[in-house]
Amino acid sequence: MAARSMRAIFWTFAAGIGAPASAAGLTSGSAPDISWLRIALALVFCLALAAAAALALRKRGSAGTLRFLTHFRAGARALPRPRIRIIETRRASQHGDLCLVEAEGHTYFLALTAGGASLLDKQREAAADADAGDGA
């Protein structure tokens, strides 16, 4: 419905019905006195700004964008280390994922489905470090 009404508005102005109302504003003024060099430099500046923003988003990722922006606030202090960290996620089937999560010194092995999450294994961080030391 909205697309149909927008299409009707577009074709109304495209057909020239709206042209007499807007023509007076376009013909009454003089040409703006802006040099082509200034326009080109503004375009180059905007393109460089967009490229820098794209590179920053790619480097930081979309999840870190808000933390990146809050760092530049006046009086910003060092950000605390996140308490929850997703170590790895794997697709187990069409309807389920397996996820290895670290939270507050514990490592959790979770099965995630549409019905909810199930804890498969829980391990303390110190025990995981001891196991790694025994195997080396």
URNOR-V59098 format. One record per helix or strand. SS is the DSSP state (hx for helix, st for strand). FROM is the first residue (numbers start at 0). TO is the last residue. If there is no record, write none. Layout:
# URNOR-V59098
ss:SS from:FROM to:TO
ss:SS from:FROM to:TO
This chain:
# URNOR-V59098
ss:hx from:1 to:13
ss:hx from:18 to:26
ss:hx from:35 to:59
ss:hx from:64 to:69
ss:st from:83 to:90
ss:st from:95 to:102
ss:st from:105 to:112
ss:st from:115 to:123
ss:hx from:124 to:134
